[in-house]
Amino acid sequence: MEAGTTITGPQFVYVSYIRTSPEQLWQALTEPESTERYWGVALRSDWTQGSSITWEVAGVTIADPEQQVLVSEAPRKLGFTWHTVTPEFGRAVGAADEEVAAMAAEPRSQVAFDIEAMDGMVKLTVTHSGFEPGSAVLAGITDGWPGVVSSLKSMLETAEPLTFS
């Protein structure tokens, strides 16, 4: 995330091409009303490097000073630490207690959004890293990120996010 940082261990990378501008994509990634529409999570921050991020999901607020913006270079790159996994979060999203405990015991991971303008569209690369082998968080986000990014793409291109039950 930070300049000179070397990524080791397993990571998840997902690339999507979205018919939008870098500025519109940045807005969708950083405005709580937008993130809540396509992701179901309101992310609240002033999005400056070092600032905290509060997650609001399924009626649960997750505020932790370790949830921080690592990189903020509008509208090209955004990176932050992943949220704290709490029992309340687990109950709110219907996760099994054992899964929540395994996730909570792991070191905090990081996610980066690289935004590249390309002739009327944007290439979005999501890189989620900082996992140890066998990571429960990695297993969860591997299923999660494709749906989140697809819903984001749909919202930006058609004004309607996808809905998942």
N, C-alpha and C positions, 0 to 999 in steps of 0.2 A: 504494500500500500504506500508506504512512505518511500521517498527516493532512496535507492540503494538497498531496499528490502529484498531479501532472497526468500522465495517461497519453497518450502520443503514439505514432503509428505503428500498425501492425497489431496486433490482439489477437484472442484466441479467447475466446468466452463460451458457456457451456453451462449450461442450466437443467434441473433435474430435480425432481420432486415425489416424496418418499419417505415411506411410512407408518412413521414413527418419531418419536422425540422429539429435540429439539436436543441433549440430553445424550448420547443413544445415538449420534447422528451424530458428535458431537465425539469420543467415545470411539473410534469406528471410524476417524476421521481421524488420531488421535494415538497409538494403541497399536500397536506394531510387529507383534504377533501378528495384529491385524485387518488392517492394511494389507497384510501378506504374503498373507493369505487371498484378498482380493478384487483385489489389484493385482500380487502377485508381488514386491513391494518392501517390505522391513522398514525403516520410517523410525524412527530412534532420536534422541530429543531430550527435554529436559525441558519444551519448548514454552513457554518464557518469551521475551519479546521480546529479541533480541540473541543468543540461544543458537544454537549450531551444530546442524546436523542431519547425521547419518550415514545414508547410503543403503546398503542391502545388497540386491543383486539378482543372481540367477543365479550365486551364489558369489563375487561381486565386492563388495568394500567400498569405497565412495567417501566418504572423509572429507576435507573441505576447509573451512577456517574461513570461506570466503566463502559456504558453504551455511548460511544463517541464517534464523531466525524473524524476520519483519518485523513481524507483528501477531499478538497472541494475546489474544483476548477471549472466553474460554470462556463459554457455548457458542454464541457468535454469529458470530465472525469469526476466521479463521486465514489468515495469509499468510506465504509464505517464498520465498527465492530458489531457482531451479531448480538441479539438481545439475550438478556439473562433468562434462563429457563426456570420458572417457578412452578410449584404445585398448582397455584391458581391458574396459570397459563395452561397447564396440562389439562385441568378439569374443563376449562373454557373451550378448548379445541377437541376434547374427547380423547386425549391420549392416555394410554395405559400408565399406571403409576410407575412400573418398572422402566418403561421407555423414558418417562420424564426424569426419573432418578439418574438413568444412564446419561442423558443429555446434560443434566445439571452438573454432573461430575467431570465433564470434559473441559479442557481449556477453551477460552472464548475464541471463536473463529472470526473471520473478516470477509466482507463482500465488497467487490468493486464493480462499478458500472463504467465501461469505456464507451464513449459516444463519438462516432466518426461520421461526418457528413459525406454522402455519396450521391451526387446527381439526383436530387429530388427525394432522397430517402436517407435514412440513418442506419448505420450498422451499430447494433448494441451488443456488446460483449459483457456478459455477467460472469465474473470469476469469484467463486466462493472458496476460500482456502483456510489453512491453519488447522487441519484435521490430523488426528492420529489414526493409524490403521485400525479398522473396525469401528469407526466413529458412528454413533447413533444419530448425531446431528447430520452428518454427511448423508446417511441413508434417508433421512427425512427431507432434506433440501433437494436431493436428487429427484424425488418425486414432485416436490413443491415448485421449484423454479420454472420448469417448462409451463406449468399452468399459469403461474403469475405473469410470466413474460408474454404468453399467448393472450391473456386477458388484457394486459397493457397495450399490446399491438392492436387488438380488436377495438379497444376504447379510443385509441388515437386515430385509427383509420375509419371507424364507423360511428364513433361517439357512444358505442355500447360495449361495456366490458362483458366478458364471458361470465357465466354463473356456474358454480360447481356446488353440488349438494353433498 
